């Protein structure tokens, strides 16, 4: 039987079609190409190099605070931004903290604390990272180049100023004990509190203060460390100062007026701004530039445009004490390189004219009703504004100093010591010897209060033991602080 060949199905015809075979070949070629490209994109199995973390503080200009690249130059950087909020920085573990040493001074010509770090604590990586990011770049006029106007605060120059201007080995011992007390009473978030809360004191010291502003208390506690040459860059209290400065930076509130550090009071803003301005002037750390500039702008825009002074709230008619802190802050910032508009200083002159009596020999608080403390403040402010009536200033200083220092009037003596030294007044040597020895003799020497002061001064009673200790140490540092706002050359140079 003859068999006919089987008729191919549609599928078989499709498979054997030349067009389909061409499509298969093209598809296979594309698949092979894609596989080759994928193999080229597979990352190397070599373990990637770790990228360093850089902690920066967020602000309007996103300040770049790079901690430093690792060797090799091509390592990537991962940035963690810490927003500036009103919340305190995370606390550090204080369990193993080491009390800062008391450094006795036997040779006042060589005074460089060489003690261990005052507060070496675990779990402080963020603080150490910030300290690294705050490291300044050398530039003319900075500490790194050895031509800083603040170099009188360190080493042999510090001792020379101490001897030439009326200090003593005993006064320097008192300074070191005071700094040790202040370091022990720093709160775990980097701040200081007038009520002595948040630190290791735990009720061990009497006479706490009542002022609520933590920026005021932190600023006034930082000033003695800066006055003795300790910054966030170097010094035996480097970490103490770093944590305090970081706390102030974290508390700045951006406003249309500038950066507000006051926590409700211009007094606190002025003190905190002065501390940041000093730190900037001593190190020329560019990470501080914006904070100082913004804080100064807040001072400028908060001035009473009519009377020329400052009080507790922006724009209020001024008083002498709050005005003095704003003037000191802008003077220090100006010498450190921050531009200060002349109308701000013109306003201060206008305010002093309004509260003066006897042609400028004495000054009142908000009106021409003189008091010893406000007179000393007013006379020092006249020096800062380069007032030409030097004979009037000298008569006013003589009236305040002729009876000798009141051992309890720490605020008055703080200002009067600066003004007398600025003028190299004929009464300076005698007045200073008594004031210096009284302060040394009245420093606490027992228990947890060792190294501190508390005096019956009504002008500063709300600041308590913390404020009195800071002011006493600053007064005993007047011989060598050489902060430009306190130096005779700066006074003569005006603005």
C-alpha positions in Angstrom: 0.0 0.0 0.0 1.5 3.3 -1.0 1.9 5.8 1.9 1.6 9.5 1.3 4.1 11.7 3.2 2.6 13.4 6.3 1.6 17.0 5.8 3.7 19.2 8.2 1.7 21.0 10.9 1.5 24.8 11.2 3.9 24.7 14.2 6.5 22.7 12.3 6.2 25.1 9.3 6.7 28.1 11.8 9.7 26.5 13.4 11.4 25.8 10.1 10.6 29.2 8.8 13.8 31.3 7.9 12.3 34.4 9.5 11.7 32.7 12.8 15.2 31.2 12.8 16.6 34.7 12.2 14.6 36.0 15.2 16.0 33.2 17.4 19.6 34.1 16.5 19.0 37.8 17.2 17.4 37.1 20.6 20.3 34.8 21.6 22.9 37.4 20.6 21.1 40.1 22.7 20.9 37.8 25.7 24.6 37.0 25.5 25.4 40.8 25.3 23.2 41.5 28.4 24.9 38.7 30.3 28.3 40.2 29.4 27.3 43.7 30.6 25.9 42.3 33.8 29.2 40.6 34.5 31.0 43.9 34.0 28.8 45.6 36.6 29.1 43.1 39.3 31.1 44.8 42.2 34.4 43.5 43.3 34.4 41.0 46.1 37.1 43.0 47.8 35.9 44.3 51.2 35.1 48.0 50.9 37.1 50.5 53.0 35.1 52.1 55.8 34.0 55.7 55.4 34.7 58.0 58.3 31.7 59.7 60.0 31.7 63.4 60.1 29.4 65.1 62.6 28.3 68.6 61.6 25.8 71.0 63.2 23.0 72.0 60.9 22.4 75.7 60.3 21.2 78.0 57.6 24.6 77.9 55.8 25.3 74.2 56.5 28.7 74.8 58.0 31.2 72.2 56.8 33.1 70.8 59.8 35.1 67.9 58.4 37.0 65.9 61.0 39.8 65.1 58.6 40.2 62.6 55.7 42.0 59.2 56.2 45.3 58.6 54.5 44.9 57.8 50.8 42.8 60.7 49.9 40.0 58.8 48.1 38.0 57.6 51.1 34.4 58.7 51.0 32.7 60.7 53.8 29.4 60.0 55.3 27.9 63.1 57.0 25.6 63.0 60.0 23.8 66.3 60.6 22.9 67.1 64.2 20.1 69.7 64.1 20.4 72.7 66.5 17.5 72.3 68.8 16.6 73.4 72.2 17.0 69.9 73.5 20.2 69.3 75.6 22.8 67.1 74.1 22.7 63.4 75.1 24.2 62.8 78.5 27.5 61.1 78.9 28.3 58.4 81.4 29.8 60.2 84.5 30.5 57.1 86.5 34.2 57.0 85.9 34.9 60.7 85.6 38.1 61.9 87.1 38.0 65.1 89.1 40.2 67.8 87.6 43.5 68.2 89.4 44.4 71.1 91.6 47.7 72.4 90.3 49.8 74.2 92.9 51.9 77.0 91.4 55.3 77.5 92.8 56.9 79.2 89.9 54.6 82.0 88.6 56.8 82.5 85.6 56.0 79.1 84.0 52.3 78.4 84.4 51.1 75.8 82.0 48.7 73.2 83.5 50.0 69.8 82.5 47.4 67.7 84.2 45.3 64.9 82.6 42.1 65.9 80.9 39.7 67.2 83.5 36.7 65.0 82.6 37.7 61.8 80.7 34.5 59.9 80.3 33.2 57.0 78.3 30.5 57.3 75.6 31.7 60.7 74.5 32.2 59.9 70.8 30.0 62.7 69.6 31.8 65.2 71.7 35.2 64.0 70.5 34.1 64.1 66.9 32.8 67.6 67.3 36.1 68.6 69.0 38.0 67.2 65.9 35.6 69.1 63.6 36.2 72.3 65.5 40.0 72.2 65.0 41.0 75.5 63.5 43.1 76.2 60.5 46.3 78.3 61.1 46.0 81.8 59.8 47.7 85.1 60.6 46.9 86.3 64.1 45.9 82.8 65.4 47.3 80.8 68.2 48.7 78.4 65.7 51.0 81.0 64.2 52.2 82.3 67.6 51.0 85.9 66.9 47.8 85.9 68.8 46.8 88.9 70.9 45.7 86.2 73.5 49.1 84.7 73.9 49.4 86.4 77.2 47.1 83.8 78.7 49.6 81.0 78.3 53.1 79.9 79.5 55.9 82.3 80.4 54.0 85.3 79.0 51.2 84.6 81.5 53.7 84.5 84.3 55.3 87.7 83.2 51.9 89.5 83.2 51.1 88.1 86.6 54.3 89.4 88.2 54.3 92.8 86.4 50.7 93.7 87.1 50.3 92.6 90.7 49.4 88.9 90.8 51.1 86.3 93.0 51.8 82.6 93.3 49.0 82.4 95.9 46.5 84.0 93.5 47.4 81.6 90.8 46.9 78.7 93.2 43.5 80.1 93.8 42.8 80.3 90.1 43.6 76.7 89.6 41.5 75.6 92.5 38.6 77.7 91.1 38.9 76.1 87.7 38.9 72.6 89.2 35.7 73.4 91.2 34.1 74.8 88.0 35.0 71.7 86.0 33.6 69.4 88.7 30.3 71.3 88.5 29.7 71.0 84.8 26.5 69.3 84.1 26.5 66.0 82.1 25.0 67.8 79.0 28.0 70.2 78.9 26.2 73.1 80.5 26.6 74.8 83.9 23.5 75.7 86.0 23.3 78.4 88.6 21.3 76.1 90.8 24.1 73.5 90.5 21.7 70.9 89.1 22.8 68.1 86.7 26.4 67.8 88.0 28.2 65.7 90.5 27.6 68.2 93.3 24.4 66.4 94.5 23.8 68.9 97.2 27.4 69.0 98.4 27.6 72.8 97.9 25.5 75.5 99.6 24.2 78.7 98.2 22.9 77.7 94.8 21.6 80.4 92.5 18.1 81.0 91.1 18.7 82.4 87.6 17.1 80.1 85.1 19.1 80.9 81.9 21.5 78.0 81.2 23.3 80.0 78.5 24.1 82.8 81.0 25.5 80.2 83.5 27.4 78.3 80.9 28.9 81.4 79.4 30.0 82.8 82.7 31.6 79.5 83.7 33.5 79.2 80.4 35.1 82.6 80.6 37.5 81.7 83.4 38.8 78.7 81.4 39.3 80.9 78.4 40.9 83.5 80.6 43.5 81.0 81.7 44.3 79.9 78.1 42.2 76.8 77.9 40.2 76.4 74.7 38.4 73.6 72.8 41.6 73.1 70.9 44.2 72.7 73.7 44.8 73.0 77.4 44.2 70.7 80.4 40.5 71.5 80.3 40.1 71.0 76.5 37.1 68.6 76.8 35.4 70.7 79.5 35.6 73.8 77.2 34.5 71.8 74.1 31.4 70.5 75.8 30.5 73.9 77.1 30.9 75.6 73.7 28.9 72.9 72.0 26.2 73.4 74.5 26.0 77.1 73.7 26.0 76.4 70.0 23.2 73.9 70.4 21.1 76.4 72.3 21.2 79.2 69.6 17.7 79.9 68.2 17.6 81.3 64.7 15.3 84.4 64.5 14.8 87.2 62.0 16.9 89.3 64.4 19.9 86.9 64.3 20.9 84.0 66.6 19.3 84.2 70.0 21.3 82.7 72.9 19.5 84.4 75.8 16.8 81.9 76.8 14.6 84.8 77.6 17.1 87.4 78.8 19.6 89.6 77.0 21.8 89.2 80.0 22.3 85.6 79.1 22.7 86.4 75.5 25.5 88.9 76.1 27.5 86.5 78.4 27.1 83.6 76.1 28.1 85.7 73.1 31.2 87.0 74.9 32.3 83.4 75.6 31.9 82.3 72.0 33.6 85.5 70.8 36.6 84.8 73.1 36.9 81.2 71.9 36.8 82.5 68.3 39.4 85.2 69.0 41.7 82.7 70.7 41.6 80.0 68.0 40.2 81.7 64.9 38.1 78.5 64.5 36.0 79.1 61.4 33.3 76.7 62.7 32.5 79.4 65.2 32.3 82.3 62.8 28.6 82.0 61.9 27.6 81.6 65.5 29.5 84.6 66.7 28.3 86.7 63.7 24.6 85.7 64.3 24.8 86.3 68.0 26.3 89.8 67.4 23.6 90.6 64.9 21.0 89.7 67.5 22.7 92.2 69.9 22.6 94.9 67.2 19.0 94.4 66.3 17.9 94.2 70.0 19.3 97.5 71.0 16.9 100.2 72.2 17.1 102.5 69.2 16.0 105.6 71.2 18.1 105.2 74.4 21.0 103.1 73.0 21.2 100.4 75.7 19.9 96.9 76.3 17.8 95.3 79.0 16.2 91.9 79.5 14.1 91.9 76.3 14.9 93.1 72.8 14.1 96.8 72.4 13.5 97.6 76.1 15.1 100.8 77.5 18.5 99.7 78.7 20.2 99.3 82.0 23.9 99.6 82.8 24.7 96.0 83.7 23.0 94.3 80.7 24.4 97.0 78.4 27.9 96.3 79.6 27.8 92.6 78.7 26.5 93.4 75.2 29.3 96.0 74.8 32.0 93.6 75.9 30.6 90.9 73.6 30.6 93.1 70.5 34.0 94.6 71.4 35.6 91.2 71.6 33.9 90.0 68.4 35.0 93.1 66.6 38.6 92.6 67.5 38.3 88.9 66.4 37.2 90.1 63.0 33.4 90.3 63.1 32.2 93.6 61.6 30.4 95.9 64.1 28.4 98.8 62.7 29.2 102.1 64.3 25.6 103.0 65.1 25.6 100.3 67.7 28.5 101.9 69.5 27.1 105.4 69.0 24.0 104.1 70.8 26.1 102.9 73.8 27.6 106.4 74.1 24.2 107.9 74.0 23.0 105.6 76.8 26.0 106.4 79.0 25.4 110.1 78.5 21.9 109.6 79.8 22.8 107.8 83.0 25.9 109.7 84.0 26.3 112.3 86.8 29.1 114.8 87.6 30.0 115.1 83.9 30.7 111.3 83.6 32.5 110.6 86.9 29.7 108.3 88.1 26.8 106.3 86.6 23.3 105.1 87.5 21.4 101.9 86.6 18.6 103.3 84.3 18.7 106.9 85.4 21.4 109.4 86.6 21.3 108.0 90.2 24.8 106.8 90.9 25.7 103.6 92.7 29.3 102.2 93.2 28.8 99.1 91.0 27.0 100.9 88.1 29.7 103.6 88.3 32.5 101.1 87.9 30.7 99.5 85.0 30.0 102.9 83.3 33.6 104.0 83.6 34.9 100.8 82.1 32.3 101.2 79.2 33.7 104.7 78.7 37.1 103.2 78.2 35.8 100.7 75.7 34.2 103.4 73.7 37.4 105.5 73.7 35.9 108.4 75.6 38.4 111.2 75.5 37.7 112.6 78.9 40.5 110.6 80.7 40.8 113.0 83.6 37.1 112.6 84.4 37.5 108.8 84.3 40.4 108.9 86.6 38.5 111.1 89.1 35.6 108.6 89.1 37.9 105.7 89.6 39.7 107.4 92.5 36.4 108.0 94.2 35.5 104.3 94.0 39.0 103.0 95.0 40.2 105.4 97.7 38.4 103.5 100.5 39.8 100.1 99.4 37.9 97.1 98.0 34.7 95.9 99.8 35.5 92.2 100.4 32.0 91.2 99.6 31.3 93.3 96.5 32.5 90.8 93.9 30.6 92.4 91.0 32.0 95.9 91.8 35.5 94.6 92.2 35.3 92.6 89.0 34.7 95.7 87.0 36.8 98.1 89.1 39.9 95.9 88.8 39.7 96.0 85.0 39.2 99.8 84.8 42.0 100.6 87.3 44.4 98.3 85.5 43.4 99.7 82.1 44.2 103.2 83.3 47.3 102.1 85.3 45.7 104.3 88.0 47.8 105.5 90.8 45.6 103.6 93.3 45.8 100.3 91.4 48.8 98.7 93.2 47.4 99.4 96.7 43.8 98.6 95.9 44.8 95.4 94.0 47.0 94.0 96.8 44.1 94.2 99.2 41.5 92.8 96.8 43.7 90.0 95.6 44.6 88.8 99.1 41.0 89.1 100.4 39.8 86.9 97.5 42.5 84.3 98.1 41.7 84.2 101.9 38.0 83.8 101.3 38.1 80.9 98.9 36.4 77.8 100.3 38.9 75.2 101.5 36.7 72.4 102.9 34.6 69.6 101.5 32.9 69.7 98.1 33.0 73.5 98.1 36.8 73.6 98.0 37.9 76.1 95.4 34.7 78.1 95.2 33.4 81.4 96.6 30.2 82.7 97.9 30.0 86.3 99.1 27.2 88.4 100.5 26.9 90.6 97.4 23.4 91.6 96.7 24.2 92.5 93.1 25.0 88.9 92.2 23.1 86.9 94.8 20.7 85.3 92.2 23.8 83.8 90.5 24.8 81.9 93.7 28.0 80.1 94.2 28.6 79.5 90.5 28.5 83.2 89.5 30.6 84.3 92.5 33.3 81.6 91.7 33.5 82.6 88.1 33.7 86.3 88.8 36.3 85.7 91.5 38.5 83.6 89.2 38.1 86.2 86.4 39.2 89.0 88.8 42.3 87.0 89.8 43.1 86.4 86.1 43.0 90.1 85.2 46.8 90.4 85.2 47.3 88.2 82.1 44.0 87.5 80.4 45.0 90.2 77.9 41.8 89.7 76.0 41.9 92.7 73.7 38.8 94.3 75.3 40.6 94.4 78.6 44.0 95.5 77.4 45.3 99.1 77.5 46.1 99.0 73.8 42.6 98.0 72.9 41.1 100.7 75.1 43.3 103.3 73.5 42.5 102.0 70.0 38.8 102.4 70.4 36.7 100.8 67.6 
